[in-house]
């Protein structure tokens, strides 16, 4: 199994992730607004996730299928949960 691993590819991915960690550290030390820092960090986390998925052999279309699945099946339950909480808040005020 280890002979099938492309070690150059592994090293490239580790270097990319290491550079992103350094980038995180630099962004946290800058005087950017907090919201901008959050967006930059979210983009970096997504890039790391896509890099790890690529290293594991997944292609980009699988990621989009996972997002589609979460949108179809998970998000409605989350929305229902928050709707029930909102109704409870309104009932307490009445």
Residue frames relative to the residue before (quaternion, step in Angstrom):
aa qw qx qy qz dx dy dz
X 1.0000 0.0000 0.0000 0.0000 0.00 0.00 0.00
X 0.6759 0.4991 -0.3089 0.4456 3.60 0.94 -0.79
X 0.6177 0.5551 -0.3602 0.4249 3.57 1.11 -0.51
X 0.6313 0.5418 -0.3300 0.4461 3.61 1.24 -0.35
X 0.5677 0.6088 -0.3854 0.3982 3.61 1.21 -0.31
X 0.3192 -0.7191 0.5870 0.1910 3.54 -0.96 0.93
X 0.2706 -0.8267 0.4721 0.1432 3.56 -0.04 1.33
X 0.5811 0.5601 -0.3838 0.4487 3.61 1.09 -0.52
X 0.6437 0.5186 -0.3052 0.4729 3.56 1.01 -0.85
X 0.6386 0.5238 -0.3222 0.4626 3.59 0.99 -0.83
X 0.6668 0.4982 -0.2994 0.4665 3.58 0.89 -0.92
X 0.6321 0.5281 -0.3342 0.4581 3.60 0.97 -0.80
X 0.6701 0.4959 -0.3026 0.4620 3.58 0.92 -0.86
X 0.6477 0.5056 -0.3258 0.4676 3.59 0.97 -0.76
X 0.6346 0.5135 -0.3312 0.4731 3.58 1.02 -0.73
X 0.6390 0.5178 -0.3290 0.4641 3.60 0.96 -0.82
X 0.6751 0.4800 -0.3000 0.4731 3.59 0.88 -0.89
X 0.6252 0.5304 -0.3339 0.4650 3.61 1.02 -0.73
X 0.6539 0.5008 -0.3107 0.4744 3.59 0.97 -0.81
X 0.6386 0.5137 -0.3307 0.4679 3.58 1.02 -0.71
X 0.6251 0.5216 -0.3428 0.4687 3.60 1.01 -0.71
X 0.6386 0.5012 -0.3226 0.4868 3.58 0.99 -0.79
X 0.6306 0.5332 -0.3221 0.4629 3.58 1.03 -0.79
X 0.6154 0.5404 -0.3350 0.4660 3.61 1.03 -0.80
X 0.6664 0.5065 -0.2978 0.4589 3.55 0.89 -0.96
X 0.6611 0.5008 -0.3029 0.4695 3.57 0.95 -0.84
X 0.6512 0.5161 -0.3185 0.4562 3.61 0.92 -0.87
X 0.6635 0.5123 -0.3159 0.4444 3.60 0.94 -0.81
X 0.6959 0.4670 -0.2773 0.4698 3.60 1.12 -0.58
X 0.5761 0.5899 -0.3873 0.4125 3.61 1.21 -0.24
X 0.5002 -0.6622 0.4747 0.2932 3.53 -1.30 0.26
X 0.2537 0.7690 -0.5394 0.2309 3.58 1.01 0.78
X 0.5832 -0.5499 0.4386 0.4063 3.60 -1.16 0.38
X 0.6394 -0.5688 0.3639 0.3677 3.55 -1.14 0.68
X 0.6472 0.5299 -0.3271 0.4396 3.59 0.97 -0.81
X 0.6447 0.5111 -0.3194 0.4702 3.59 1.01 -0.79
X 0.6254 0.5286 -0.3350 0.4661 3.57 1.01 -0.79
X 0.6482 0.5255 -0.3193 0.4491 3.57 0.96 -0.86
X 0.6662 0.4999 -0.3062 0.4609 3.59 0.93 -0.86
X 0.6529 0.5011 -0.3158 0.4722 3.58 0.95 -0.83
X 0.6701 0.4881 -0.3046 0.4690 3.58 0.94 -0.82
X 0.6224 0.5279 -0.3418 0.4659 3.60 1.03 -0.68
X 0.6453 0.5074 -0.3175 0.4747 3.58 0.97 -0.82
X 0.6575 0.5020 -0.3125 0.4671 3.59 0.97 -0.81
X 0.6401 0.5155 -0.3264 0.4669 3.59 0.99 -0.77
X 0.6429 0.5062 -0.3241 0.4748 3.59 0.97 -0.78
X 0.6405 0.5164 -0.3253 0.4661 3.57 1.01 -0.78
X 0.6368 0.5111 -0.3244 0.4776 3.59 1.00 -0.80
X 0.6474 0.5200 -0.3210 0.4555 3.59 0.93 -0.87
X 0.6746 0.4801 -0.2998 0.4739 3.58 0.90 -0.87
X 0.6264 0.5289 -0.3350 0.4644 3.59 1.07 -0.70
X 0.6656 0.4905 -0.3022 0.4744 3.57 0.92 -0.87
X 0.6516 0.5044 -0.3214 0.4666 3.59 0.96 -0.81
X 0.6341 0.5159 -0.3302 0.4718 3.58 1.03 -0.73
X 0.6424 0.5211 -0.3204 0.4616 3.57 1.00 -0.81
X 0.6868 0.4731 -0.2780 0.4766 3.59 1.07 -0.73
X 0.6227 -0.5818 0.3322 0.4042 3.58 1.25 -0.05
X 0.5247 0.6228 -0.4244 0.3959 3.59 1.22 0.07
X 0.3293 -0.7241 0.5681 0.2111 3.53 -1.11 0.64
X 0.7055 -0.4921 0.3190 0.3979 3.54 -1.30 0.32
X 0.6310 0.5514 -0.3529 0.4163 3.61 0.98 -0.72
X 0.5913 0.5578 -0.3739 0.4466 3.61 1.13 -0.52
X 0.6139 0.5453 -0.3410 0.4577 3.57 1.05 -0.75
X 0.6762 0.4809 -0.2955 0.4734 3.57 0.93 -0.87
X 0.6215 0.5195 -0.3444 0.4745 3.60 1.08 -0.60
X 0.6303 0.5189 -0.3345 0.4707 3.60 1.05 -0.70
X 0.6370 0.5090 -0.3230 0.4804 3.58 1.03 -0.79
X 0.6422 0.5174 -0.3195 0.4667 3.58 0.99 -0.83
X 0.6511 0.5122 -0.3162 0.4624 3.59 0.96 -0.85
X 0.6596 0.5014 -0.3100 0.4663 3.58 0.93 -0.89
X 0.6442 0.5206 -0.3220 0.4586 3.57 1.02 -0.76
X 0.6917 0.4817 -0.2821 0.4582 3.59 0.96 -0.81
X 0.8386 0.2786 -0.0982 0.4577 3.57 0.76 -1.02
X 0.7292 0.4185 -0.2531 0.4786 3.63 0.98 -0.69
X 0.6706 0.5369 -0.3117 0.4060 3.59 0.80 -0.97
X 0.6345 0.5163 -0.3686 0.4416 3.68 0.89 -0.65
X 0.6544 0.5010 -0.3232 0.4651 3.60 1.01 -0.72
X 0.6261 0.5180 -0.3332 0.4782 3.58 1.04 -0.72
X 0.6574 0.5001 -0.3091 0.4714 3.58 0.94 -0.88
X 0.6419 0.5171 -0.3257 0.4631 3.60 0.98 -0.78
X 0.6216 0.5455 -0.3347 0.4518 3.59 1.00 -0.81
X 0.7105 0.4467 -0.2640 0.4753 3.58 0.83 -1.00
X 0.6015 0.5425 -0.3589 0.4638 3.60 1.10 -0.56
X 0.6482 0.5001 -0.3134 0.4811 3.59 0.97 -0.81
X 0.6442 0.5072 -0.3272 0.4698 3.61 0.96 -0.76
X 0.6391 0.5222 -0.3220 0.4639 3.58 1.01 -0.79
X 0.6453 0.5090 -0.3162 0.4738 3.57 0.97 -0.81
X 0.6417 0.5194 -0.3240 0.4620 3.61 0.97 -0.78
X 0.6328 0.5216 -0.3294 0.4679 3.60 1.03 -0.77
X 0.6680 0.4931 -0.2979 0.4711 3.57 0.96 -0.85
X 0.6374 0.5176 -0.3290 0.4663 3.59 1.05 -0.69
X 0.6440 0.5177 -0.3265 0.4590 3.61 1.00 -0.72
X 0.6572 0.5080 -0.3134 0.4601 3.60 1.06 -0.71
X 0.6630 0.5256 -0.3134 0.4313 3.60 1.08 -0.59
